[in-house]
Amino acid sequence: MPDDTPRSSVACLKLNLALPTEAFVSAQWRAMGRYAPLVLTAAASALDLPPETVASLRGLNPLARAWNRLALRLGHSCPYFEGQVRRANCRLIHLQSAAEASYGLRLKARTRLPLVTSFDGHDASWLPRRRPHVYDRLFAEGDLFLACSESTRKRLLDLGCPDERLRVHPMGVDVERIRYVERLPQEGGAVNILLVGSLLERKGLAYALQAFANVHRYQRRATLTIIGDGPERQALEALVRELNLGPAVRLLGAQPHEAVLSEMERAHLYVQPSVTAADGDEEGIPVALVEAMASGLPAVATWHAGIPELVADGRSGYLVSERNSHALAERLRYLAEHPEKWESFGRAGRAIVEERFNLRLQAGRLERYYDEVLACAP
């Protein structure tokens, strides 16, 4: 029989939704069972969510939109968001990134609702150095903090986050939607390598290209596909020309999620060469890497941030030191030349994701954290 129990509403604040790269955020909202999300965003409402669950500034008339944006910019509460939260009778606020902590704290003050804050990596590395006073307030006034990895948890403790209100909660992926594909060697030795992510310094893309140039000297039919966009694109295009990689490298730009999953199915190997950027910016656990392993792709990645909590070195992939294109190339070449490793690595990676990064399981855990917060609320 269907469960007719009313769902409690939770206000999910994410002002900047850079879809399609953040499709995993809306997937988390869709997976909720006992709680109904009300998504507060400045972005368009063209999310894969029922329109009635999205409160977007883009949906307002120009005058109202400008007024609410000005209120946010001046450090005031957003009247539209505040009204929507009250109308939906939300019981708590979930701030999806600490990068928007000042907005979450204002909304908490105006509505007097408990505040849950997620940290996805970069908002626990370089950002606190720029806004230490905001983080001090957040740690003092927030009700629960969710780190995407054990690495991020340790960093938050160093920043002064209260241990008793801190939990580790990785983002999950929809393993039911991601088809496991057994990788088989192609006739003629073609090997397709994939990398998905925003074109940012912390992604280490230049090291992937340098490593691939080494691989390509020995594997002439190898290809590298990079999906994503960002400020590093022109520099990467120039490096592709400098390394004479030509048609062996495809820079596809940002792609819809379905297209990303299709590219994962046709790939043989996945590379994640993440690094700590010059300004201290770091990853959490890259969700694209989680999805790639769910699809059965062996991964070559770096000992960076939360990545070793996902990639089991020597079992589901290989880990190398940051900024080491030679080591990346060695591991990629080894896997390209030993396709008999692909199945065991792929199955091990899928098992890790199913056990620890399963969207349905993680959504259930998230709702239990909400229960915990509400049980302590006045």
PEQUIQUI-V628704 format. One record per residue. N is the residue number from 0. RES is the residue in three letters. BURIAL is b if it has 24 or more other C-alpha atoms within 12 Angstrom, else e. Layout:
n | res | burial
N | RES | BURIAL
N | RES | BURIAL
This chain:
n | res | burial
0 | MET | e
1 | PRO | e
2 | ASP | e
3 | ASP | e
4 | THR | e
5 | PRO | e
6 | ARG | e
7 | SER | e
8 | SER | b
9 | VAL | b
10 | ALA | b
11 | CYS | b
12 | LEU | b
13 | LYS | b
14 | LEU | b
15 | ASN | b
16 | LEU | b
17 | ALA | b
18 | LEU | b
19 | PRO | b
20 | THR | b
21 | GLU | b
22 | ALA | b
23 | PHE | b
24 | VAL | b
25 | SER | b
26 | ALA | b
27 | GLN | b
28 | TRP | b
29 | ARG | b
30 | ALA | b
31 | MET | b
32 | GLY | b
33 | ARG | b
34 | TYR | b
35 | ALA | b
36 | PRO | b
37 | LEU | b
38 | VAL | b
39 | LEU | b
40 | THR | b
41 | ALA | b
42 | ALA | b
43 | ALA | b
44 | SER | b
45 | ALA | b
46 | LEU | b
47 | ASP | b
48 | LEU | b
49 | PRO | e
50 | PRO | e
51 | GLU | e
52 | THR | b
53 | VAL | b
54 | ALA | b
55 | SER | b
56 | LEU | b
57 | ARG | b
58 | GLY | e
59 | LEU | e
60 | ASN | e
61 | PRO | e
62 | LEU | e
63 | ALA | e
64 | ARG | b
65 | ALA | e
66 | TRP | e
67 | ASN | b
68 | ARG | b
69 | LEU | e
70 | ALA | e
71 | LEU | b
72 | ARG | e
73 | LEU | e
74 | GLY | e
75 | HIS | b
76 | SER | b
77 | CYS | b
78 | PRO | b
79 | TYR | b
80 | PHE | b
81 | GLU | b
82 | GLY | e
83 | GLN | b
84 | VAL | b
85 | ARG | b
86 | ARG | e
87 | ALA | b
88 | ASN | e
89 | CYS | b
90 | ARG | b
91 | LEU | b
92 | ILE | b
93 | HIS | b
94 | LEU | b
95 | GLN | b
96 | SER | b
97 | ALA | b
98 | ALA | b
99 | GLU | b
100 | ALA | b
101 | SER | b
102 | TYR | b
103 | GLY | b
104 | LEU | b
105 | ARG | b
106 | LEU | b
107 | LYS | b
108 | ALA | e
109 | ARG | e
110 | THR | b
111 | ARG | e
112 | LEU | b
113 | PRO | b
114 | LEU | b
115 | VAL | b
116 | THR | b
117 | SER | b
118 | PHE | b
119 | ASP | b
120 | GLY | b
121 | HIS | b
122 | ASP | b
123 | ALA | b
124 | SER | b
125 | TRP | b
126 | LEU | b
127 | PRO | b
128 | ARG | e
129 | ARG | e
130 | ARG | e
131 | PRO | e
132 | HIS | e
133 | VAL | b
134 | TYR | b
135 | ASP | e
136 | ARG | b
137 | LEU | b
138 | PHE | b
139 | ALA | e
140 | GLU | b
141 | GLY | b
142 | ASP | b
143 | LEU | b
144 | PHE | b
145 | LEU | b
146 | ALA | b
147 | CYS | b
148 | SER | b
149 | GLU | b
150 | SER | b
151 | THR | b
152 | ARG | b
153 | LYS | b
154 | ARG | b
155 | LEU | b
156 | LEU | b
157 | ASP | e
158 | LEU | b
159 | GLY | b
160 | CYS | b
161 | PRO | b
162 | ASP | e
163 | GLU | e
164 | ARG | b
165 | LEU | b
166 | ARG | b
167 | VAL | b
168 | HIS | b
169 | PRO | b
170 | MET | b
171 | GLY | b
172 | VAL | b
173 | ASP | b
174 | VAL | b
175 | GLU | e
176 | ARG | e
177 | ILE | b
178 | ARG | e
179 | TYR | b
180 | VAL | b
181 | GLU | b
182 | ARG | b
183 | LEU | b
184 | PRO | b
185 | GLN | e
186 | GLU | e
187 | GLY | e
188 | GLY | e
189 | ALA | b
190 | VAL | b
191 | ASN | b
192 | ILE | b
193 | LEU | b
194 | LEU | b
195 | VAL | b
196 | GLY | b
197 | SER | b
198 | LEU | b
199 | LEU | b
200 | GLU | b
201 | ARG | b
202 | LYS | b
203 | GLY | b
204 | LEU | b
205 | ALA | b
206 | TYR | b
207 | ALA | b
208 | LEU | b
209 | GLN | b
210 | ALA | b
211 | PHE | b
212 | ALA | b
213 | ASN | b
214 | VAL | b
215 | HIS | b
216 | ARG | e
217 | TYR | e
218 | GLN | b
219 | ARG | e
220 | ARG | b
221 | ALA | b
222 | THR | b
223 | LEU | b
224 | THR | b
225 | ILE | b
226 | ILE | b
227 | GLY | b
228 | ASP | b
229 | GLY | b
230 | PRO | e
231 | GLU | e
232 | ARG | b
233 | GLN | e
234 | ALA | e
235 | LEU | b
236 | GLU | b
237 | ALA | e
238 | LEU | b
239 | VAL | b
240 | ARG | e
241 | GLU | e
242 | LEU | e
243 | ASN | e
244 | LEU | b
245 | GLY | e
246 | PRO | e
247 | ALA | b
248 | VAL | b
249 | ARG | b
250 | LEU | b
251 | LEU | b
252 | GLY | b
253 | ALA | b
254 | GLN | b
255 | PRO | e
256 | HIS | b
257 | GLU | e
258 | ALA | e
259 | VAL | b
260 | LEU | b
261 | SER | e
262 | GLU | b
263 | MET | b
264 | GLU | b
265 | ARG | b
266 | ALA | b
267 | HIS | b
268 | LEU | b
269 | TYR | b
270 | VAL | b
271 | GLN | b
272 | PRO | b
273 | SER | b
274 | VAL | b
275 | THR | b
276 | ALA | e
277 | ALA | e
278 | ASP | e
279 | GLY | e
280 | ASP | b
281 | GLU | b
282 | GLU | b
283 | GLY | b
284 | ILE | b
285 | PRO | b
286 | VAL | b
287 | ALA | b
288 | LEU | b
289 | VAL | b
290 | GLU | b
291 | ALA | b
292 | MET | b
293 | ALA | b
294 | SER | b
295 | GLY | b
296 | LEU | b
297 | PRO | b
298 | ALA | b
299 | VAL | b
300 | ALA | b
301 | THR | b
302 | TRP | b
303 | HIS | b
304 | ALA | b
305 | GLY | b
306 | ILE | b
307 | PRO | b
308 | GLU | b
309 | LEU | b
310 | VAL | b
311 | ALA | b
312 | ASP | b
313 | GLY | b
314 | ARG | b
315 | SER | b
316 | GLY | b
317 | TYR | b
318 | LEU | b
319 | VAL | b
320 | SER | b
321 | GLU | b
322 | ARG | b
323 | ASN | b
324 | SER | b
325 | HIS | e
326 | ALA | b
327 | LEU | b
328 | ALA | b
329 | GLU | b
330 | ARG | b
331 | LEU | b
332 | ARG | b
333 | TYR | b
334 | LEU | b
335 | ALA | b
336 | GLU | b
337 | HIS | e
338 | PRO | b
339 | GLU | e
340 | LYS | b
341 | TRP | b
342 | GLU | b
343 | SER | b
344 | PHE | b
345 | GLY | b
346 | ARG | b
347 | ALA | b
348 | GLY | b
349 | ARG | b
350 | ALA | b
351 | ILE | b
352 | VAL | b
353 | GLU | b
354 | GLU | e
355 | ARG | b
356 | PHE | b
357 | ASN | b
358 | LEU | b
359 | ARG | b
360 | LEU | b
361 | GLN | b
362 | ALA | b
363 | GLY | b
364 | ARG | b
365 | LEU | b
366 | GLU | b
367 | ARG | e
368 | TYR | b
369 | TYR | b
370 | ASP | e
371 | GLU | e
372 | VAL | b
373 | LEU | b
374 | ALA | e
375 | CYS | e
376 | ALA | e
377 | PRO | e
